[in-house]
Structures are given as C-alpha cells and as structure tokens.
Amino acid sequence: MIDNYIDWLESKNIVLNNDQKDNLNRYTNLVNYWNKKVNITAAKDLKEIVERHILDSLMPLIVGFDNEKSVIDLGSGGGFPAIPLAIILKETKFLLVEKVTKKCAFLKRVKRELNLKNIEVENSLFEEIDYTVPQTMITRAVKIDKKIETYCKEKGIKKLYSFHSTKPVGVDLYAEYILPGENKVRYIARRELHG
C-alpha cells in the first residue's frame, strides 16, 4: 500500500525505512478492519485511507515537525495524524486526546498491536486535562478558535500545527501540497503561540 506512494513522499523529502513502511501498512489494515465496526473514518477502502489520511498525516514533516519532542494531538479520532507520525518519529512522545470512548479503545489497540511505546491515549476533552501537557499541539480535525487558542496559552502550549483547506493566515510557516488522487491544494501550518 504505502509502497505505491514512495516517490510522492520522497518528492516531499520524506524517506521511509522498511520498518516504518511495514507499520504504516499494518496501521492502514487496522483502520480498514475496525472502521467497519467502529466508524473510525469516512474512508471506504485501503487506497482512500492511505491517500486521504496516512499521507496527509505525514505532511507536518515538511514544516519542521520532526524537531518536536513531546506533542498533544487534539481530537485524535482514529489516530490521524499522531499514529503515522509516531511510527516515523520514535523519539517523539505523543499524547492522543479523544473524547469518543470507542475511538480511544481503537487507539489503545493500535498502540498494543504496533508496540508504539511513544504514545499515550487520553479519553477526555482537552479542557478537562488537569495536568501538564506537551508544549506542542497538533490537530487535524479540530478547528482552532479563540477559546482553544486561549486554553493552549493557559496550558503553556507554545507551538501549534494545524491542517487547512484554505490558505492559512496568522501563521509563522506553512506549506501547500496536493494529495495523490486529489486536485485541491491543502495546507499544513505552524504557529508560535506567545503568552
């Protein structure tokens, strides 16, 4: 599956080793299998899971995400983007925050089956987390509004990565890309949050 997109990834300076490819394929199969039972994503087949979710989830790597050490993934859902990134970045710690219990159960299964020691799963709303969180946040499914931005600042989050379908404004860095099988430009953005 992921082997069909190696050239596309390499055109973005993302190079995968065999273990990473294997784990991304295993994760894709888990999403496909459990999606029929738990409704993880709207994707209907392996190709769509890879093109719309796996590849998209890796795009933070083109704006310096590989330098992050500890990250919170807000609204993790089926694990996008945190699981693909955790497969690639074994030294980066990820806290996956998801409010839907059945999706959290799926994320914990993925953690076990792929032996991902660098992720933790939190079944709650972001606002309910009452302990220190990582200083970097990523979100693919949650729209960042003033309320979330204010809460991020209160929790000490310094950097925010987010996905956009329109050109982002008020960000420090962004990159545009078109996913295979798509014709619309997407954006990954990074923004520094100042106290």
C-alpha positions as CSV (number, residue, x, y, z in Angstrom):
1,M,0.0,0.0,0.0
2,I,2.4,2.7,1.2
3,D,5.0,1.4,-1.3
4,N,2.8,2.9,-4.1
5,Y,3.4,6.4,-2.8
6,I,7.2,6.3,-2.0
7,D,8.0,8.6,-5.0
8,W,5.4,11.1,-3.9
9,L,6.7,11.0,-0.3
10,E,10.3,11.4,-1.4
11,S,9.3,14.4,-3.5
12,K,8.4,16.0,-0.2
13,N,11.8,14.8,1.3
14,I,10.1,12.1,3.4
15,V,12.1,8.9,3.3
16,L,10.7,5.8,5.0
17,N,12.7,2.7,6.1
18,N,11.2,-0.8,5.8
19,D,10.0,-0.9,9.5
20,Q,8.2,2.4,9.0
21,K,6.6,1.2,5.8
22,D,5.5,-2.1,7.4
23,N,4.0,-0.3,10.4
24,L,2.2,2.2,8.3
25,N,0.7,-0.7,6.2
26,R,-0.3,-2.6,9.4
27,Y,-1.9,0.6,10.8
28,T,-3.8,1.1,7.5
29,N,-5.1,-2.5,7.7
30,L,-6.2,-2.0,11.3
31,V,-8.1,1.2,10.3
32,N,-9.7,-0.6,7.4
33,Y,-10.7,-3.6,9.5
34,W,-12.0,-1.7,12.6
35,N,-13.6,1.0,10.5
36,K,-16.4,-1.4,9.6
37,K,-17.1,-1.9,13.4
38,V,-16.3,1.4,15.0
39,N,-16.7,4.0,12.2
40,I,-13.2,5.5,12.5
41,T,-13.2,7.4,9.3
42,A,-15.4,8.0,6.2
43,A,-12.7,6.4,4.0
44,K,-14.1,3.2,2.4
45,D,-11.0,1.3,1.3
46,L,-7.3,0.9,1.8
47,K,-6.4,3.3,-1.0
48,E,-8.5,6.1,0.4
49,I,-7.2,5.5,3.9
50,V,-3.6,5.9,2.6
51,E,-4.2,8.8,0.3
52,R,-6.5,10.9,2.5
53,H,-5.3,10.1,5.9
54,I,-1.9,8.4,6.1
55,L,-0.1,10.7,3.6
56,D,-1.9,13.8,4.9
57,S,-0.8,12.9,8.4
58,L,2.8,12.9,7.4
59,M,2.7,16.5,6.0
60,P,3.8,18.2,9.2
61,L,7.3,16.7,8.5
62,I,7.7,19.2,5.7
63,V,7.4,22.2,8.1
64,G,9.8,21.1,10.8
65,F,7.7,18.8,12.9
66,D,10.5,16.2,13.1
67,N,12.2,18.5,15.7
68,E,9.3,18.2,18.2
69,K,10.0,16.2,21.3
70,S,6.6,16.0,23.0
71,V,3.2,16.6,21.3
72,I,-0.5,16.6,22.1
73,D,-2.9,15.5,19.3
74,L,-6.2,17.2,19.9
75,G,-9.2,15.3,18.6
76,S,-7.2,12.3,17.6
77,G,-10.2,10.3,16.3
78,G,-8.7,7.2,14.6
79,G,-5.2,8.4,15.3
80,F,-4.6,10.9,12.5
81,P,-2.1,12.5,12.4
82,A,-0.4,11.2,15.6
83,I,-0.1,7.5,14.8
84,P,1.6,7.9,11.4
85,L,3.9,10.5,12.9
86,A,4.6,8.3,16.0
87,I,5.6,5.5,13.6
88,I,8.1,7.7,11.9
89,L,9.3,9.7,14.9
90,K,10.0,7.0,17.6
91,E,11.8,9.5,19.9
92,T,8.8,11.9,20.0
93,K,6.2,11.4,22.7
94,F,2.6,11.8,21.7
95,L,-0.5,12.3,23.9
96,L,-3.6,11.5,21.9
97,V,-6.7,13.3,23.3
98,E,-10.0,11.9,22.0
99,K,-13.5,12.3,23.6
100,V,-15.2,9.3,21.9
101,T,-14.6,6.2,24.1
102,K,-14.8,3.6,21.3
103,K,-12.2,5.5,19.3
104,C,-9.9,5.6,22.3
105,A,-10.3,1.8,22.6
106,F,-9.2,1.5,19.0
107,L,-6.2,3.8,19.6
108,K,-5.2,1.7,22.6
109,R,-5.4,-1.5,20.4
110,V,-3.2,0.2,17.8
111,K,-0.7,1.1,20.5
112,R,-0.5,-2.5,21.6
113,E,-0.5,-4.2,18.2
114,L,2.1,-1.9,16.7
115,N,4.1,-1.8,20.0
116,L,4.1,2.0,20.0
117,K,5.8,2.9,23.3
118,N,5.8,6.6,22.4
119,I,2.0,7.3,22.6
120,E,-0.5,7.6,25.4
121,V,-4.2,7.8,24.9
122,E,-6.4,10.2,27.0
123,N,-10.2,9.7,26.8
124,S,-11.4,13.3,27.6
125,L,-12.0,16.7,26.3
126,F,-8.9,18.9,26.1
127,E,-10.4,21.4,28.6
128,E,-10.7,18.6,31.2
129,I,-7.0,17.7,31.2
130,D,-5.7,18.9,34.5
131,Y,-2.0,18.0,34.3
132,T,0.9,19.4,32.4
133,V,0.6,18.9,28.7
134,P,3.3,18.9,26.0
135,Q,4.4,22.4,24.7
136,T,3.4,21.5,21.1
137,M,-0.1,20.7,19.8
138,I,-1.2,19.3,16.5
139,T,-4.7,19.0,15.3
140,R,-6.2,17.7,12.0
141,A,-9.9,17.5,12.9
142,V,-10.5,20.4,15.3
143,K,-10.9,23.9,14.2
144,I,-8.7,26.2,16.3
145,D,-10.9,29.0,17.6
146,K,-10.1,31.8,20.2
147,K,-11.3,29.6,23.0
148,I,-8.9,26.7,22.2
149,E,-6.1,29.2,21.5
150,T,-6.6,30.9,24.9
151,Y,-6.7,27.5,26.6
152,C,-3.5,26.5,24.8
153,K,-1.7,29.6,26.1
154,E,-3.0,28.9,29.6
155,K,-1.7,25.3,29.5
156,G,1.7,26.6,28.3
157,I,1.5,25.3,24.7
158,K,4.0,27.2,22.6
159,K,3.6,25.8,19.2
160,L,0.5,24.7,17.1
161,Y,0.5,22.7,13.9
162,S,-2.8,22.6,12.0
163,F,-4.2,21.4,8.7
164,H,-6.2,23.7,6.4
165,S,-8.2,23.6,3.1
166,T,-7.7,27.3,2.5
167,K,-4.5,29.3,2.7
168,P,-3.8,29.9,6.5
169,V,-3.4,33.4,7.9
170,G,-1.6,34.5,11.0
171,V,0.9,31.6,11.0
172,D,4.7,31.6,11.1
173,L,5.2,28.9,8.4
174,Y,3.1,26.9,6.1
175,A,3.5,24.6,3.1
176,E,1.0,23.6,0.4
177,Y,0.5,20.2,-1.2
178,I,-1.9,18.2,-3.3
179,L,-2.6,14.6,-2.2
180,P,-2.5,11.8,-4.8
181,G,-5.9,11.3,-6.3
182,E,-7.0,14.9,-5.3
183,N,-7.0,18.1,-7.2
184,K,-7.4,20.6,-4.3
185,V,-4.5,22.3,-2.6
186,R,-4.1,21.6,1.2
187,Y,-2.0,23.4,3.7
188,I,-0.1,22.4,6.8
189,A,0.7,25.4,9.1
190,R,2.9,26.0,12.1
191,R,2.2,28.9,14.5
192,E,4.1,30.1,17.6
193,L,1.8,31.0,20.4
194,H,3.0,33.9,22.5
195,G,2.0,34.2,26.2
